[in-house]
């Protein structure tokens, strides 16, 4: 049977299942796709598209790239074909397209559980358990929203209040219109006014104001998790949740207003001061203005996870070291695009062992730029001053590893060891007098834009690799010199990593900002020779802003042909280069990952 023949949806699905059972997945996909196209809703969609195309030809002002909205479909065969096709994509595997089909299932049949269950399964396979749980939660909420009789039925059952103690308004569960005050109170009443979790991603769209927030606080005496993003106004704590452990706030800094001399309260500052004693996890995007003076930073004796990012218009340096003195139990620190400095009150010296439990350090630096500075700052002098003070602060942050418990280190810091006039910006500068066991417990390492000396890399990271703890390693290449021969500096740099060659512990290597010339005999390339020495290598990550598209394509394809791998990661291939590389990877049995992979945080370790 051919999928192009005159067959019904049932026959096409049956034929696809037969091909699937025979492990002929590509042919199975053809049959399932054909079955989907036979659905009356898809036929109608194609007719509307043709009609719109004709209309656009007549109306030259119409936009040509508008997509038709996805309509709901009550045909169970349509849902079944999408489910089977998603399952087939799982087998190939192509989880991105499998998830797309699962999401399409939820779009055409939002009240059917199959789409949410399929999407949840795919996300678990993709090692995204939190997203998987969110999908299941969204499915339950959508189902209940569409059938109010089920809500009343559930409310009549014993123990129903436990189902409403986690209110998560993200994704499909976010209300399309602002909730009224009465609707908010009714929602809280479902939990018997005893909520444990509240997450609102778009607080302004939700309609969260002070009145509703007070009602939430009154119903959240035992609130443990609170996440608020993008509110439309300042929110004051009228009742302190004394069991709050997890707090994420995004955008509250925008509502700071200088008060009169009698001291009008800063809502954001008061918020954090009130809950500091119980917090175990804190994520802030945009910091309270008073924290920049260091004296207003509260002591957080139980805090384990801290993630800080500056607001778009916050250009003053932040006293990060003072913050760390006030978090003695901190285990994971994430600093993102934050201009920091190393000042402490008076002449106090920094204690590099002030965080004895620190396991994870992530520094995503954003060097000061003219557009980030406030009007009263002189651009050139302030950029230089802030850049130097940030480097000194990072040098001190790096010394936090001296407890020898650090397991994960990620650094995005634009610096190159071979540039003499930037030696003071070397954030590893303070470690050169330490021994080679400073990172002995390291299990994860990510570097970006930081061009380390291969000799320093050997001193700092060889021991955890030899011990079998560190299995990933990143190499950032120096920028090519002016008028140098193509690939000369990259070839010379990688040859300095002979100490790394052949180590069995290495499973993944990241290559950044490289520039290798194309070789007529690819096996003569220094990069190929280097990668071939690793007996257990499984994945290579490519990312280079200095390599032309064609050269990048040739480099990746040579690696696919000559190095045994399980997966490659490259986000900079497009068009024909992308298609050729993906096809070659499929032929070689290598998974090709082309989507950005944000860092999962907090990091989970084996002994947690």
C-alpha positions as CSV (number, residue, x, y, z in Angstrom):
1,X,0.0,0.0,0.0
2,X,1.3,3.5,-0.9
3,X,0.4,6.5,1.2
4,X,-0.3,8.4,-2.0
5,X,-3.0,6.0,-3.0
6,X,-6.8,6.3,-2.5
7,X,-7.0,5.1,1.1
8,X,-9.1,6.0,4.1
9,X,-7.8,7.4,7.4
10,X,-8.4,4.1,9.1
11,X,-6.4,2.2,6.4
12,X,-3.6,4.7,6.5
13,X,-3.3,4.5,10.3
14,X,-3.4,0.7,10.1
15,X,-0.7,0.6,7.5
16,X,1.4,3.0,9.5
17,X,1.1,0.8,12.6
18,X,2.2,-2.2,10.5
19,X,5.3,-0.3,9.4
20,X,6.0,0.8,13.0
21,X,5.8,-2.8,14.2
22,X,8.3,-3.7,11.5
23,X,10.6,-0.9,12.7
24,X,10.3,0.9,9.4
25,X,9.8,4.2,11.0
26,X,10.2,6.5,8.0
27,X,7.5,4.7,6.1
28,X,5.3,4.7,9.1
29,X,5.7,8.5,9.3
30,X,4.5,8.8,5.7
31,X,1.3,6.9,6.4
32,X,0.5,8.7,9.6
33,X,1.1,12.1,7.8
34,X,-1.2,11.0,5.0
35,X,-3.9,10.0,7.5
36,X,-3.7,13.5,9.1
37,X,-4.0,15.2,5.7
38,X,-7.2,13.2,5.1
39,X,-9.0,14.7,8.1
40,X,-11.9,17.0,7.0
41,X,-10.5,19.8,9.2
42,X,-7.1,19.6,7.3
43,X,-8.8,19.6,4.0
44,X,-10.8,22.7,5.0
45,X,-7.6,24.3,6.2
46,X,-5.9,23.8,2.9
47,X,-9.0,25.3,1.1
48,X,-8.9,28.3,3.3
49,X,-5.2,28.7,2.7
50,X,-5.7,28.7,-1.1
51,X,-8.6,31.1,-0.7
52,X,-6.4,33.4,1.4
53,X,-3.6,33.1,-1.1
54,X,-5.9,34.3,-3.9
55,X,-7.1,37.1,-1.7
56,X,-3.6,38.2,-1.0
57,X,-2.8,38.4,-4.7
58,X,-5.8,40.7,-5.1
59,X,-4.9,42.7,-2.0
60,X,-1.2,43.7,-2.2
61,X,-1.3,45.2,1.3
62,X,-2.1,41.9,3.0
63,X,0.7,40.2,4.9
64,X,1.9,37.0,3.2
65,X,3.2,35.3,6.3
66,X,0.1,35.1,8.4
67,X,-0.7,31.6,9.7
68,X,-4.2,30.2,9.9
69,X,-5.3,29.6,13.5
70,X,-5.5,25.9,14.6
71,X,-9.1,24.9,15.0
72,X,-10.5,22.3,17.3
73,X,-11.3,18.9,15.7
74,X,-13.6,16.3,17.1
75,X,-12.4,13.5,14.8
76,X,-10.8,10.8,17.0
77,X,-8.8,9.5,14.1
78,X,-7.0,12.8,13.7
79,X,-6.0,12.7,17.3
80,X,-4.9,9.0,16.9
81,X,-2.8,9.7,13.9
82,X,-1.0,12.6,15.6
83,X,-0.4,10.4,18.6
84,X,1.1,7.6,16.5
85,X,3.2,10.0,14.6
86,X,4.6,11.6,17.8
87,X,5.4,8.1,19.1
88,X,7.2,7.3,15.8
89,X,9.3,10.5,16.2
90,X,10.2,9.4,19.7
91,X,11.7,6.2,18.2
92,X,13.8,7.9,15.5
93,X,14.5,9.9,17.8
94,X,13.4,13.4,17.0
95,X,11.9,14.7,20.3
96,X,11.5,18.3,19.0
97,X,9.0,17.1,16.3
98,X,7.4,14.6,18.6
99,X,6.7,17.4,21.1
100,X,5.3,19.6,18.2
101,X,2.8,16.9,17.4
102,X,1.8,16.5,21.1
103,X,1.3,20.2,21.3
104,X,-0.9,20.0,18.2
105,X,-2.9,17.3,19.9
106,X,-3.6,19.6,22.8
107,X,-4.6,22.4,20.3
108,X,-7.2,20.4,18.3
109,X,-8.5,18.5,21.3
110,X,-7.8,20.6,24.5
111,X,-10.2,18.5,26.6
112,X,-8.7,15.2,25.6
113,X,-6.0,13.9,28.0
114,X,-4.0,12.1,25.2
115,X,-2.1,15.2,24.1
116,X,-1.1,16.2,27.6
117,X,0.0,12.7,28.5
118,X,2.0,12.4,25.3
119,X,3.7,15.8,25.8
120,X,4.5,14.9,29.4
121,X,6.1,11.7,28.3
122,X,8.3,13.4,25.7
123,X,9.5,16.0,28.2
124,X,10.4,13.3,30.6
125,X,12.4,11.6,27.8
126,X,14.1,15.0,27.2
127,X,15.0,15.1,30.9
128,X,12.7,18.0,31.7
129,X,10.7,16.7,34.6
130,X,9.5,20.1,35.8
131,X,8.1,21.0,32.3
132,X,6.5,17.6,32.2
133,X,4.7,18.2,35.5
134,X,3.6,21.7,34.2
135,X,2.0,20.1,31.1
136,X,0.0,17.7,33.2
137,X,-1.1,20.5,35.5
138,X,-2.1,22.6,32.4
139,X,-4.2,19.7,31.1
140,X,-6.0,19.3,34.4
141,X,-6.8,23.0,34.7
142,X,-8.0,23.3,31.1
143,X,-10.2,20.3,31.5
144,X,-11.7,21.7,34.7
145,X,-12.1,25.2,33.2
146,X,-14.1,23.8,30.2
147,X,-16.4,21.7,32.4
148,X,-17.4,23.5,35.5
149,X,-19.7,20.7,36.6
150,X,-16.5,18.6,37.2
151,X,-15.2,21.3,39.5
152,X,-18.3,21.2,41.6
153,X,-18.1,17.4,41.6
154,X,-14.5,17.5,42.8
155,X,-15.3,20.1,45.5
156,X,-18.0,17.8,46.9
157,X,-15.5,15.0,47.5
158,X,-13.5,14.6,50.8
159,X,-10.0,16.1,50.7
160,X,-10.7,18.2,47.5
161,X,-8.8,21.2,49.0
162,X,-5.4,19.5,48.5
163,X,-6.0,19.8,44.8
164,X,-6.1,23.6,44.9
165,X,-3.1,24.3,47.2
166,X,-0.8,24.7,44.2
167,X,-2.0,27.6,42.0
168,X,0.3,27.7,38.9
169,X,-0.7,30.3,36.4
170,X,1.8,29.7,33.5
171,X,1.3,28.6,29.9
172,X,-2.2,27.3,29.1
173,X,-3.3,27.7,32.7
174,X,-2.8,31.5,32.7
175,X,-6.1,33.3,32.4
176,X,-6.8,35.0,29.1
177,X,-8.4,38.0,30.9
178,X,-7.7,39.6,34.3
179,X,-9.3,37.7,37.2
180,X,-11.8,39.7,39.1
181,X,-11.5,40.1,42.9
182,X,-14.5,37.8,43.5
183,X,-13.1,35.2,41.1
184,X,-9.8,35.3,42.9
185,X,-11.4,34.8,46.3
186,X,-13.5,31.9,44.9
187,X,-10.4,30.3,43.6
188,X,-8.7,30.6,47.0
189,X,-11.8,29.2,48.7
190,X,-11.3,25.9,46.8
191,X,-8.2,25.4,48.9
192,X,-10.0,26.2,52.1
193,X,-7.8,29.3,52.2
194,X,-4.7,27.2,52.7
195,X,-2.5,27.6,49.6
196,X,1.1,26.2,49.5
197,X,2.3,27.4,46.1
198,X,1.5,30.4,43.9
199,X,3.2,31.1,40.6
200,X,2.0,33.9,38.3
201,X,4.2,34.5,35.2
202,X,2.3,37.6,34.0
203,X,1.0,39.3,37.1
204,X,-0.1,42.5,35.2
205,X,-2.2,40.4,32.8
206,X,-3.5,38.4,35.7
207,X,-4.7,41.7,37.1
208,X,-2.8,41.2,40.4
209,X,-3.2,44.4,42.5
210,X,-2.8,45.1,46.2
211,X,-6.3,44.1,47.0
212,X,-6.0,40.6,45.4
213,X,-2.5,40.2,46.8
214,X,-3.8,40.8,50.3
215,X,-6.4,38.2,49.8
216,X,-3.7,35.7,48.6
217,X,-1.6,36.4,51.6
218,X,-4.5,35.9,53.9
219,X,-5.1,32.5,52.3
220,X,-1.4,31.7,52.3
221,X,-0.5,31.5,56.0
222,X,1.5,28.3,55.2
223,X,2.7,29.5,51.8
224,X,6.0,27.8,50.9
225,X,6.6,28.9,47.2
226,X,5.9,32.2,45.7
227,X,6.8,33.3,42.1
228,X,5.7,36.7,40.7
229,X,6.8,38.2,37.4
230,X,6.0,41.4,35.6
231,X,3.5,43.0,38.1
232,X,1.6,46.2,37.1
233,X,2.2,47.9,40.4
234,X,4.1,47.8,43.7
235,X,3.0,45.0,46.0
236,X,3.3,45.4,49.8
237,X,3.3,42.5,52.3
238,X,0.3,42.9,54.5
239,X,0.8,39.6,56.1
240,X,4.2,37.8,56.3
241,X,4.2,34.1,55.2
242,X,6.3,32.6,57.9
243,X,6.9,29.3,56.1
244,X,8.0,30.8,52.7
245,X,11.0,28.8,51.4
246,X,11.1,29.5,47.6
247,X,10.8,33.0,46.2
248,X,11.2,34.3,42.7
249,X,10.5,38.0,41.9
250,X,10.9,39.6,38.5
251,X,10.3,43.3,37.8
252,X,9.4,44.6,41.3
253,X,12.4,46.9,41.3
254,X,10.7,49.1,38.7
255,X,8.3,50.6,41.3
256,X,10.9,52.2,43.6
257,X,10.0,55.9,44.2
258,X,12.1,58.2,46.5
259,X,9.9,58.9,49.5
260,X,9.6,62.0,51.6
261,X,11.8,62.6,54.6
262,X,9.3,60.8,56.9
263,X,10.4,57.6,55.1
264,X,7.8,56.1,52.8
265,X,8.3,52.3,52.7
266,X,10.1,50.7,49.7
267,X,7.7,47.8,48.9
268,X,10.4,45.7,47.3
269,X,12.9,46.2,50.1
270,X,10.3,45.5,52.8
271,X,9.1,42.4,51.0
272,X,12.6,40.8,51.1
273,X,13.5,42.0,54.6
274,X,10.3,40.4,55.9
275,X,10.8,36.9,54.5
276,X,14.7,36.7,54.5
277,X,14.8,34.5,57.7
278,X,13.0,31.5,56.2
279,X,14.1,31.5,52.5
280,X,16.0,28.6,51.1
281,X,15.8,29.6,47.4
282,X,15.8,33.2,46.0
283,X,15.7,34.3,42.4
284,X,15.7,38.0,41.7
285,X,15.6,39.8,38.3
286,X,16.2,43.4,39.2
287,X,17.6,44.2,42.6
288,X,16.2,46.6,45.3
289,X,17.9,49.9,45.0
290,X,18.9,50.0,48.7
291,X,20.9,46.8,48.2
292,X,23.5,48.7,46.2
293,X,24.5,50.5,49.4
294,X,25.4,47.1,51.0
295,X,24.1,48.1,54.4
296,X,20.4,47.2,53.5
297,X,21.1,43.6,52.4
298,X,19.4,41.3,54.9
299,X,20.9,38.2,56.6
300,X,19.4,35.0,55.1
301,X,20.6,32.2,57.4
302,X,18.8,29.3,55.6
303,X,19.4,30.3,52.0
304,X,20.9,27.5,49.8
305,X,20.2,28.7,46.2
306,X,20.7,32.3,45.1
307,X,20.2,33.6,41.5
308,X,20.7,37.3,40.8
309,X,20.2,39.3,37.6
310,X,20.2,43.1,37.1
311,X,17.3,45.0,35.7
312,X,17.8,46.6,32.2
313,X,18.4,50.0,33.7
314,X,20.5,49.1,36.7
315,X,24.1,50.1,36.0
316,X,25.5,50.7,39.4
317,X,28.0,48.1,40.8
318,X,26.5,45.6,43.2
319,X,28.4,44.6,46.4
320,X,28.2,40.9,45.8
321,X,30.8,40.0,48.5
322,X,28.6,41.7,51.2
323,X,25.7,39.7,50.0
324,X,27.6,36.4,50.4
325,X,28.6,37.3,53.9
326,X,24.9,37.2,54.8
327,X,24.2,33.7,53.3
328,X,26.4,31.3,55.3
329,X,24.6,28.1,54.1
330,X,24.7,29.0,50.3
331,X,25.2,26.0,48.0
332,X,24.6,27.4,44.6
333,X,25.3,30.9,43.3
334,X,24.1,32.2,39.9
335,X,25.2,35.8,38.9
336,X,23.8,36.9,35.5
337,X,24.6,40.2,33.7
338,X,25.3,41.9,37.0
339,X,28.0,44.6,37.3
340,X,29.6,43.7,40.6
341,X,32.4,45.1,42.8
342,X,34.5,43.8,45.6
343,X,33.9,46.4,48.3
344,X,33.3,45.5,51.9
345,X,32.4,47.8,54.9
346,X,35.5,49.5,56.2
347,X,38.8,47.7,55.8
348,X,37.3,44.3,56.2
349,X,39.1,41.5,54.2
350,X,37.2,39.0,52.2
351,X,37.1,35.5,53.7
352,X,37.3,33.0,50.8
353,X,35.9,30.3,53.1
354,X,32.8,32.2,54.0
355,X,30.7,29.7,52.0
356,X,31.8,26.3,53.3
357,X,29.0,24.5,51.5
358,X,29.3,26.0,48.0
359,X,28.9,23.4,45.3
360,X,27.9,25.4,42.2
361,X,29.2,28.8,40.9
362,X,27.8,30.3,37.7
363,X,29.1,33.7,36.5
364,X,27.5,35.1,33.3
365,X,29.3,38.4,33.0
366,X,28.0,41.4,31.0
367,X,30.8,43.9,30.6
368,X,29.6,47.5,31.1
369,X,28.4,49.1,27.8
370,X,27.8,52.8,27.1
371,X,24.0,52.2,26.6
372,X,23.8,50.6,30.1
373,X,25.2,53.7,31.9
374,X,23.1,56.3,33.6
375,X,23.2,59.9,32.3
376,X,25.4,61.2,35.1
377,X,28.2,58.8,34.1
378,X,31.1,59.6,31.7
379,X,31.0,56.7,29.3
380,X,34.7,55.9,28.7
381,X,36.0,56.4,32.2
382,X,33.0,54.5,33.8
383,X,33.2,51.6,31.5
384,X,36.9,51.1,32.3
385,X,36.3,51.6,36.0
386,X,33.3,49.2,36.2
387,X,35.1,46.6,34.1
388,X,38.1,46.6,36.5
389,X,36.0,46.4,39.6
390,X,33.9,43.5,38.2
391,X,37.1,41.6,37.4
392,X,38.4,42.1,41.0
393,X,35.1,40.9,42.3
394,X,35.2,37.8,40.1
395,X,38.7,37.0,41.2
396,X,37.5,36.9,44.8
397,X,34.4,34.8,43.8
398,X,36.6,32.2,42.1
399,X,38.5,31.8,45.4
400,X,35.3,30.4,47.0
401,X,36.4,27.0,45.6
402,X,39.1,26.8,48.3
403,X,36.7,24.7,50.4
404,X,37.4,22.1,47.7
405,X,33.7,21.2,47.6
406,X,32.9,23.0,44.3
407,X,31.3,20.6,41.8
408,X,30.1,22.8,39.0
409,X,31.7,25.9,37.5
410,X,30.3,28.0,34.6
411,X,31.9,31.2,33.4
412,X,30.9,33.6,30.7
413,X,33.7,36.2,30.8
414,X,35.2,37.9,27.8
415,X,38.9,37.6,28.4
416,X,42.0,36.2,26.6
417,X,45.2,35.2,28.4
418,X,47.4,36.1,25.5
419,X,46.5,39.8,25.6
420,X,49.2,41.4,27.8
421,X,47.3,44.7,28.7
422,X,44.3,42.7,30.1
423,X,46.3,40.6,32.6
424,X,44.6,42.3,35.5
425,X,41.2,41.0,34.3
426,X,42.3,37.4,34.6
427,X,39.7,36.0,37.0
428,X,41.9,33.0,37.8
429,X,44.8,35.4,38.7
430,X,44.5,34.7,42.5
431,X,44.7,30.9,42.0
432,X,48.2,30.8,40.4
433,X,49.8,30.5,43.8
434,X,47.5,27.6,44.8
435,X,48.2,23.9,44.3
436,X,46.8,21.7,41.5
437,X,44.0,20.3,43.7
438,X,41.9,23.5,43.9
439,X,39.1,22.0,41.8
440,X,39.5,18.3,42.9
441,X,35.7,17.8,43.3
442,X,34.7,19.4,40.0
443,X,32.0,17.4,38.1
444,X,30.9,20.0,35.5
445,X,32.7,22.8,33.7
446,X,31.4,25.3,31.1
447,X,33.5,28.2,29.7
448,X,32.4,30.7,27.1
449,X,34.4,33.7,25.8
450,X,37.1,33.0,28.4
451,X,40.3,32.0,26.6
452,X,42.3,30.2,29.3
453,X,46.0,29.4,29.0
454,X,46.3,25.6,28.2
455,X,48.9,25.4,30.9
456,X,46.6,26.9,33.5
457,X,43.8,24.6,32.4
458,X,46.1,21.6,33.0
459,X,47.0,22.8,36.5
460,X,43.4,23.5,37.5
461,X,41.4,20.8,35.8
462,X,43.6,17.8,35.1
463,X,43.2,16.2,38.6
464,X,39.3,16.0,38.5
465,X,39.5,14.6,35.0
466,X,42.1,11.9,36.0
467,X,39.9,11.1,39.0
468,X,36.9,10.4,36.7
469,X,34.8,13.2,38.1
470,X,35.0,15.8,35.4
471,X,33.7,14.4,32.0
472,X,33.0,17.6,30.1
473,X,35.6,20.1,29.0
474,X,35.4,23.4,27.0
475,X,38.1,24.9,24.9
476,X,37.7,28.6,23.8
477,X,40.1,29.6,21.1
478,X,41.9,33.0,20.8
479,X,40.7,35.4,18.1
480,X,42.8,35.1,14.9
481,X,45.6,37.6,14.5
482,X,45.4,40.2,11.8
483,X,46.4,38.8,8.4
484,X,47.4,35.4,9.8
485,X,47.1,32.3,7.7
486,X,43.6,30.8,7.9
487,X,43.3,28.5,10.9
488,X,46.9,29.2,12.2
489,X,46.0,30.4,15.7
490,X,43.4,27.7,16.3
491,X,45.7,24.9,15.2
492,X,48.4,26.2,17.5
493,X,46.1,26.6,20.4
494,X,44.7,23.0,20.2
495,X,48.2,21.5,20.0
496,X,48.9,23.0,23.4
497,X,46.2,20.7,24.8
498,X,48.3,17.5,24.4
499,X,48.0,16.9,28.1
500,X,44.2,16.3,27.6
501,X,44.6,13.9,24.7
502,X,43.4,10.3,25.2
503,X,41.9,10.7,28.6
504,X,39.2,8.2,29.1
505,X,37.0,10.3,31.4
506,X,36.2,12.8,28.7
507,X,32.7,12.3,27.3
508,X,31.9,15.8,25.9
509,X,34.1,18.5,24.5
510,X,32.9,22.1,23.7
511,X,34.7,24.0,21.0
512,X,34.1,27.8,20.9
513,X,35.3,30.6,18.5
514,X,37.6,28.4,16.5
515,X,38.7,28.9,13.0
516,X,40.1,25.8,11.2
517,X,40.9,25.8,7.5
518,X,39.4,23.1,5.3
519,X,41.8,20.3,4.5
520,X,41.9,18.3,1.3
521,X,42.8,15.3,3.5
522,X,40.5,15.9,6.5
523,X,42.4,13.3,8.6
524,X,45.4,15.7,8.6
525,X,43.4,18.4,10.4
526,X,44.8,19.0,13.9
527,X,41.2,19.1,15.2
528,X,40.4,15.7,13.8
529,X,43.6,14.2,15.2
530,X,42.8,15.7,18.6
531,X,39.3,14.4,18.8
532,X,40.2,10.9,17.6
533,X,42.4,10.4,20.7
534,X,39.5,10.2,23.1
535,X,38.3,6.6,23.3
536,X,35.0,7.4,25.2
537,X,34.0,10.7,23.5
538,X,30.2,10.9,22.9
539,X,29.4,14.5,22.1
540,X,31.1,17.6,20.6
541,X,29.6,21.1,20.8
542,X,30.4,23.6,18.1
543,X,29.9,27.4,18.5
544,X,32.0,29.9,16.7
545,X,31.4,33.6,15.8
546,X,34.7,33.9,13.8
547,X,34.2,31.0,11.3
548,X,32.4,31.5,8.0
549,X,29.3,29.4,7.4
550,X,31.0,27.2,4.7
551,X,34.1,26.5,6.8
552,X,31.9,25.7,9.9
553,X,29.9,23.2,7.8
554,X,33.0,21.5,6.4
555,X,34.6,21.3,9.9
556,X,31.4,19.7,11.4
557,X,31.0,17.3,8.5
558,X,34.6,16.2,8.7
559,X,34.1,15.4,12.4
560,X,31.0,13.4,11.7
561,X,32.8,11.3,9.1
562,X,36.0,10.7,11.0
563,X,35.1,10.8,14.7
564,X,32.9,8.2,16.4
565,X,30.2,10.1,18.3
566,X,26.7,9.8,19.7
567,X,25.6,13.4,19.3
568,X,26.8,16.8,18.0
569,X,25.6,20.3,19.1
570,X,25.6,23.2,16.6
571,X,23.2,26.2,16.5
572,X,24.8,28.3,13.8
573,X,24.0,26.2,10.7
574,X,21.2,27.4,8.4
575,X,19.6,26.6,5.1
576,X,21.5,24.2,2.9
577,X,24.3,23.8,5.3
578,X,21.9,22.7,8.0
579,X,20.1,20.2,5.7
580,X,23.3,18.6,4.6
581,X,24.7,18.3,8.1
582,X,21.5,16.9,9.5
583,X,21.3,14.3,6.7
584,X,24.9,13.3,7.2
585,X,24.4,13.0,11.0
586,X,21.3,10.7,10.4
587,X,23.4,8.5,8.0
588,X,26.1,8.2,10.7
589,X,23.6,7.4,13.4
590,X,24.5,10.6,15.3
591,X,21.9,12.8,17.0
592,X,22.1,16.4,15.7
593,X,21.1,19.0,18.3
594,X,20.6,22.5,16.8
595,X,18.4,24.2,19.4
596,X,19.8,26.3,22.3
597,X,20.1,24.3,25.5
598,X,19.8,26.7,28.5
599,X,21.6,25.7,31.7
600,X,19.4,23.8,34.1
601,X,19.4,25.5,37.5
602,X,19.7,24.6,40.3
603,X,22.1,21.9,39.3
604,X,21.3,18.4,40.6
605,X,24.2,16.3,41.9
606,X,24.3,12.6,42.5
607,X,24.8,12.9,46.2
608,X,21.9,15.4,46.7
